[in-house]
Amino acid sequence: MKAVVRQNFDASVDAYTAYERRTNRFTSLARLLAVEMSTHADDGLETVLDAGAGTGVSTRVFTETAAETVALDISREMLSEIESTARLQADFDHLPLCDQSVDGVAFTASLFLVPEPAAAVREAARVLRSGGVVGAVAPLGWFRPDGTDVFEQFERESRSPTDTSALQDALAGEFSTTTGTWRFSTTAENIRLFHAIPAMAARLYPKLDTEERVLRARELLSSLNGTFEQRWRWVIGVPE
């Protein structure tokens, strides 16, 4: 599973960058998450582990306020896009960091991509200092103005490897948590661009190879029109 995730994201750099350039979505999520994490941290966020840094969109946000930010990702191709900060290629469930070495662990749109979030959360708890904070963001889906799920009209669900409820349960098992929902207006074209990212096209067609899954996702969503609401669940955890 980890090898598949790594390959998916190695192949996603260009499409991920194109989506972010158009929507600024992951930057917005990181900024919102950074504010929530700072609010719940006892002594500020001097050192932050950006877990699932991707191309560094979220890393750049955390470097604006943290004295030190470490970018960690499973994909070497993604990490190669990041400059001017420490970079680590590693899995969430085996963090190459010492116990109690960071003030914050940020999973900006990343924790839902791992098959065992509880293992990743335990590692986050291990490396977190007393008074620190963990933050995570996970997608809840895309909705029409009447509140119905966009994908109800299709034969496929846009499904994460880990359900958002399982992510919340994993964090609640180690931390005292606070949750909420962020909502963004979006378009049919943006939904198509999101699922044109190979790693995200896997939400629809996980068993197909990279080119085929992207092609099938584009075909599936080609008739979609209008404006929609994208919802993201955020979870903040602090040691009990």
N, C-alpha and C positions, 0 to 999 in steps of 0.2 A: 504493500500500500504506500509506504513512504517513497519508494522508488518511482511509483506512478505519479505521486504528488510532485516530486522533484522534476520529473520530465515535463509534466504539465506546465509548471511555472517557468522552467527553462525556455519553453517554447512560447511564452506569453509576453515577453518584454515589450515588443513593438505594439501589440494590440492593447496591452495594459496602459502604455504611455498615451496612445491615441485616445482611449476612453477618458483618462484623467485630464488630458489637455482640453477635451470638449466639455466635461462635466465638473471638474474640480471636486468630485465626490469624496475621494479618499483623503484629500487635504482637509475638506470640511469635517469629515468624521474625526480625523486626528486632532483638529483644533478643539472640537467639542469635547472629545475624550480627555485631552490635556487639561482643560478647565476643570472637568469633574474630578480628575485625579488630584490636581493641585488643591482643590477645595477639601478633599478628604484626607490628604496627607498631613501628619502631625507637624512635621518640620520642613516642609517643602520637598521638592524633587531635585536633589543635587545630581543623582546618578539614575538614569533611566535605561532599562533594557527594552528596546523596540523589537518585540518578538513577532517575527513575520514582517520584516521591514520592506520586503519587495524591492522596488527600485529606489527607495529612500524618500518617498513622498511624506510618510509619517515621521521618518527620522528627522527631516528638516524642520518639522513643526516642533518636535521635542527639543531640538538643539537651540531653539530660540529662548528657552527658559532654563533648561538643565545645564549644569556645569559640564556634565559628561553624558553622552548618549552612545550606547552600544547597539549597532544594527545587527540583528541576527535573522538569518533566513536559511531555509533548506536548499534554495536555488542559487547556485554559483552565478548563473547568468543574470539573475536579478541583482545580486549583491555587487556585481561588476559595474552597475550603473551608479553606485553610491560613492561619493568622494568626501574627504575631510572629516571622517569619523571612524571609530573602530568598527570592524566588520568581523562577524563570526558565521561560518557556515555550519549549522548544526540543527538537530531536532529539538523540538520543544520538550520532549520527555527525557532528554539527557543534556541539560544546559551546562556548557563548559565554564561555569562560574563558581566561585567559592560561596559557602554558606553566608547569608546575611551580608551580601556585597552590594546591593542596589536599593534605592529608595522607591523605585517604581518599576512595574512590569506592565507594558502596554501591548495588548493583543488587538491591534487596530485591523478589524476585518480579516482575522487570521485563525483564531482558535477553533472556529467552526469547520476548518478544513482538515483537522486531524481526527483520526478514528477513535482515539482515547483521550478526550479532554481532561479526564480526572488525573492522568499521569502528568500532563503538562501543568495542571494547576498545582499539583504537589511539588513540582520542581520550582514553580514560581514562588510558592510559600517558603521553600528552602532557601532561595537566594535573596529573599526580601528581608530588609532590616526591620527592626522593631519600629513601629510608627509609619511603616511604608504602606503602599497601596497598589492594587492590581486593577487594571481596567480592560474591558473587552467589549467588542462591538460585533454583532451578528445580524445578518439580514432576516427580516420577517416577510419580505415579499413585495410584490407590485400590485397596486389596487386601482380599480376604476373609481370615478367620482361617486358611484353608488355604494362603494365599499366591497364589491366583489373582487375576487382574485383574478388577475389578468389571465392566469394560466388555466382557468376553468374551461375556457373555450378550446383548449388544445388537448391532445392526447398525452402530453408530458407534463410532469411537475418540474419546476426549477428547484432541485433539492440539494441541500448541503450534505457533505459526508457525515456531519454531526448535526442533529437537530438543535435548534436554539434552546429548547427546554432542557436538553441534556447538558448543554454548555452552562446554563444557569445553575443546574443542580450540582455540577462539578465545582463551580466556584462557591456555592453555598455550603458545600461539604468541608471547605477549608477556611472560609472567611465569613464575616458578617457582611452581607451584600445589600446594595441599593440598586434599583433598576429603573429604567424608563424607556421611552420610545422617541426616536427622532424621525421626523417626516420631511421628505423632500419632494417637490414637484419635479416630474421628469416627463420624457417624451417617448414615443414608440421607437424613434431612432436611437435614443440612448439605451433603451432596453435591448435593442438589437446589437449595439456596440458592446454592451456588457457581456452578452452571450457569445460574441465573436472572439472574446479572449479565450484561448484554448482551455485554460484552467477553469473558466466559468462555463464554457460550453459543455464541460464534463458534468455540470449540474443537470443537464438535459439528456446527454448521451454518454454516460461514463464508460461504456464498454467499447466504444468506437475509437479508432486512432485519431490523431490530432486533426488532420485535414478533413476527414470525413465528418467528425463531430461538429466542427465549425460550419461546414457546408450545410449539414442537416439543421443546425440551429438557425442559420440564416433563412433557410427555406421555410422552416416552421413559423418564424416570426415575420415573414415578408408582408403578410396582409395586415399586420397590426397598425392601427392608426389612433391618433388622439393624444391626450395628455393624461398622466397617471400620477399616483403617489407611491413613492418608494419608502418603505419603513425599515428602520434599523433599531434593534434592541441594544441598549447599552447596560453594562453591569459593572459596578464598582465594588471591589472587595477590600476589606481591611481586616487585619488579624483580630480575632476575638479576645 
